[in-house]
Amino acid sequence: MIRFCALLLVSSTLCSGLWAQTAAPEFNFVSYQRSFPIVNDAIRRKEDTLMKQFEEKKLVWPAKYLYIRSFKYDSQLEVWVKQERNEPYKLFKTYKVCALAGTLGPKRMAGDYQVPEGFYYINEFNPRSNYHLSLGLNYPNASDRMLSDSLQPGGDIYIHGSCVTTGCIPITDTQIEELYILATEAKNQGQDFIPVHIFPVSFKSARSADYLAKYIKDFPEYKKMSDHLRQVFYYFEKHHNLPVIMVNSKGDYVLGEEVKITDDAKPEVKQVKRREATPVAFDESELNNSVNKLPVFNGGAAAFQQFLDGLSKDLVAMLPADQKKTFITVEYIITKEGKTILPKVLKGATNEMNNLIIERFEALPLWSPAIRLEKPVPIRLKQTIYVEAD
């Protein structure tokens, strides 16, 4: 005992320094996962390949943020990545879901063999899975708890390997290794809630949308939920970022950006009032059906096409969430003085789009007016504007 105390006294300065330097190390999730042989082996074999794939797609390794979305009917699972919270996600890879249980529609009870539909996040990393590796989802979520069987809603929903399923999302062992590594890296960098959205179909696929429409004819009660899922799908298609998704008191999903919840929990969509053209005193009996020369836009046909292209580009952002393109027909009058008056949208536009079109047409510079028998005359024209999202 005396010898031990003497040694302790001699080493007191060194020991005090060691105490100051050996505070608990910061937890590293990648290192923890590597403590499991199956994960360590997967990282050893896959990490270089993943880094090269990221480099080929001009992505930064490792991804700080991960987003996963799956389409049941299309048997696809997409992996999206980004580095900063406010930047748009970029598609990294699409995996083939190699088995499917159940049909379209949500999971509502244990043993129904249904893959859930809705908005979830990864809440479990399982390196000891019976299906090679697996990532658990937080089913049942808040909506499921309200709408599913109150006693047996089911659970244990995973994205996993082995290509077999009784209600999960199976991919190949090679694919789950890649996804598991990506999710591990994202969690290690602070993404505690990795979103996983499960849709019935890819709504932009005509074949899939047709199948969904036929399914809804047989099960019309599913339409409301399908419409909510479609909203989120097209929000992401437009912004490549995720909306705020809430659950109201009825268990319905609601987009925070587009809908507010009233006291009785009914969604109330903001309405845009349709604007009419500025009233102008004009005798339409003066209009001519035939002229010797049509009006000429200031700068010519190329300048007018440039105006239409710019207007079309601005209208894309106003397309409804479930619409990718539209043809808009606009009618307007060019007076004998060359002024654009009384523009009117005949078809193809929402109220918001209508208002922008009227504003832009009324602000056009003077035209060279139409000519009939060597005199300037007023004429009514029609123009089609093609609007399509990229």
Residue pairs with C-beta under 8 A, 6 or more apart in sequence:
8 15
28 188
29 184
29 187
29 188
30 43
30 184
30 185
30 188
33 39
33 40
33 43
33 125
33 127
33 184
34 40
34 43
36 127
36 128
38 127
38 132
38 133
39 127
39 133
39 180
39 184
42 133
42 177
42 180
42 181
43 181
45 177
46 177
46 178
46 181
47 181
50 61
50 178
50 181
50 182
51 61
53 92
53 93
54 60
54 61
54 63
54 92
55 61
57 90
57 92
59 81
59 90
59 92
60 83
62 182
62 185
62 186
62 189
63 81
63 82
63 83
63 92
63 182
63 185
63 186
64 82
64 83
64 84
64 186
64 189
64 190
64 191
65 81
65 82
65 83
65 84
65 85
65 89
65 186
65 191
66 79
66 80
66 81
66 182
66 183
66 186
66 191
66 194
67 79
67 80
67 81
67 89
67 194
67 195
67 197
67 242
68 77
68 78
68 79
68 80
68 159
68 179
68 194
68 195
68 196
68 197
69 77
69 78
69 80
69 196
69 197
69 198
69 199
69 236
70 76
70 77
70 78
70 97
70 159
70 169
70 196
70 197
70 198
70 199
71 77
71 78
71 199
71 200
71 201
71 202
71 208
72 97
72 100
72 104
72 115
72 117
72 198
72 199
72 200
72 201
73 104
73 200
73 201
73 202
73 208
73 211
73 212
74 201
74 202
74 205
74 208
75 96
75 97
75 98
75 100
76 94
76 95
76 96
76 97
76 202
77 94
77 95
77 96
77 97
77 159
77 169
77 171
78 91
78 93
78 94
78 95
79 91
79 92
79 93
79 94
79 95
79 179
79 182
80 89
80 90
80 91
80 92
80 240
81 89
81 90
81 92
81 182
82 88
82 89
82 90
86 241
88 239
88 240
88 241
89 236
89 240
89 241
90 240
92 182
93 178
95 171
95 172
95 175
95 179
96 171
96 172
97 169
97 170
97 171
98 163
98 170
98 171
98 172
99 163
99 164
99 165
99 170
100 115
100 165
101 113
101 114
101 115
101 165
101 166
101 167
101 168
102 112
102 113
102 114
102 115
102 167
103 114
103 215
104 117
104 200
104 201
104 212
104 215
104 222
105 114
105 117
105 200
105 219
105 222
106 114
106 116
106 117
106 118
106 144
106 147
106 148
106 225
107 114
107 115
107 116
107 117
107 139
107 144
107 148
107 153
107 154
107 157
107 167
108 114
108 144
108 147
108 148
108 149
108 153
109 148
109 149
109 152
109 153
109 154
110 149
110 152
110 153
110 154
110 155
111 152
111 154
112 154
112 167
113 166
113 167
114 167
115 157
115 165
115 167
115 168
115 169
115 198
116 137
116 139
116 140
116 144
116 157
116 198
117 198
117 199
117 200
117 225
117 229
118 141
118 143
118 144
118 197
118 198
118 229
118 253
119 141
119 195
119 196
119 197
119 232
119 245
119 253
120 137
120 138
120 139
120 141
120 157
120 195
120 196
120 197
120 198
121 137
121 138
121 193
121 194
121 195
121 196
122 135
122 136
122 137
122 138
122 183
122 187
122 193
122 194
122 196
123 136
123 137
123 138
124 134
124 135
124 136
124 158
125 135
125 136
125 180
125 183
125 184
125 187
126 133
126 134
126 135
126 136
126 158
127 133
129 158
129 160
129 161
130 162
131 158
131 160
131 161
131 162
131 164
131 168
131 170
131 176
132 160
132 161
132 162
132 173
132 176
132 177
133 160
133 161
133 173
133 176
133 177
133 180
134 158
134 159
134 160
134 161
134 168
134 176
135 158
135 159
135 160
135 176
135 179
135 180
135 183
136 156
136 157
136 158
137 157
137 158
137 159
137 196
139 154
139 155
139 157
140 148
140 153
140 154
140 155
141 247
142 247
142 251
143 247
143 251
143 252
143 253
144 153
144 251
145 153
146 247
146 250
146 251
147 251
148 154
154 167
156 168
157 167
157 168
157 169
158 168
158 169
159 168
159 169
159 170
159 171
159 176
159 179
159 196
160 168
160 169
160 170
160 171
160 176
161 170
161 171
161 172
161 173
161 175
161 176
161 177
162 170
162 173
163 170
163 171
163 172
164 170
169 198
171 179
183 194
186 194
187 194
195 242
197 232
197 236
199 229
199 233
200 212
200 215
200 226
200 229
201 208
201 209
201 211
201 212
202 208
202 233
203 209
203 212
203 230
203 233
203 234
203 322
204 233
204 237
204 324
212 226
215 222
216 222
216 223
216 226
224 252
225 252
225 253
228 252
228 253
228 254
229 253
230 321
230 322
231 255
231 258
231 321
231 322
232 243
232 245
232 253
232 255
234 321
234 322
235 242
235 243
235 255
235 257
235 258
235 321
236 242
236 243
237 389
238 317
238 319
238 321
238 389
243 255
243 256
243 257
243 258
244 255
244 256
244 257
245 253
245 254
245 255
245 256
246 253
246 254
246 255
246 256
246 261
247 253
247 254
248 254
248 261
248 265
248 267
249 265
250 265
252 267
254 261
254 267
258 269
258 270
258 321
259 267
259 268
259 269
260 267
260 268
260 270
261 267
261 268
262 268
271 351
272 350
272 351
272 352
272 355
273 351
274 351
274 354
274 355
275 351
275 354
275 355
275 358
275 359
276 358
277 341
277 342
277 343
277 344
277 358
277 362
278 341
278 362
280 341
280 342
282 333
282 335
282 341
282 342
282 378
286 377
286 378
287 333
287 378
287 379
287 380
288 370
288 372
288 377
288 378
288 379
290 372
291 370
291 371
291 372
291 377
291 379
292 371
292 372
292 373
292 374
293 370
293 371
294 370
294 379
295 334
295 338
295 367
295 368
295 369
295 370
295 379
295 381
296 367
296 368
297 303
297 304
297 307
297 364
297 367
298 364
298 365
298 366
298 367
298 368
307 360
307 364
308 383
308 385
311 356
311 357
311 360
311 385
312 385
312 386
312 387
314 356
315 328
315 349
315 353
315 356
315 357
315 385
315 387
316 387
316 388
316 389
316 390
318 350
318 352
318 353
318 356
319 325
319 326
319 387
319 389
320 350
324 388
324 389
325 386
325 387
325 388
325 389
326 348
326 349
326 387
327 347
327 348
327 384
327 385
327 386
327 387
328 345
328 347
328 348
328 349
328 353
328 357
328 384
328 385
328 386
328 387
329 345
329 346
329 347
329 348
329 382
329 383
329 384
329 385
330 343
330 344
330 345
330 346
330 357
330 361
330 382
330 383
330 384
330 385
331 343
331 344
331 346
331 380
331 381
331 382
331 383
332 340
332 341
332 342
332 343
332 344
332 361
332 380
332 381
332 383
333 340
333 341
333 342
333 378
333 379
333 380
333 381
334 340
334 367
334 369
334 370
334 378
334 379
334 381
335 341
335 369
335 378
336 369
336 370
336 375
336 376
336 377
336 378
337 366
337 369
337 376
338 366
338 367
338 368
338 369
338 376
339 366
339 367
340 361
340 362
340 364
340 367
341 362
343 357
343 358
343 361
343 362
344 358
345 353
345 354
345 357
345 358
346 382
348 385
349 357
353 387
357 385
369 376
369 377
369 378
369 379
370 376
370 377
370 378
370 379
371 377
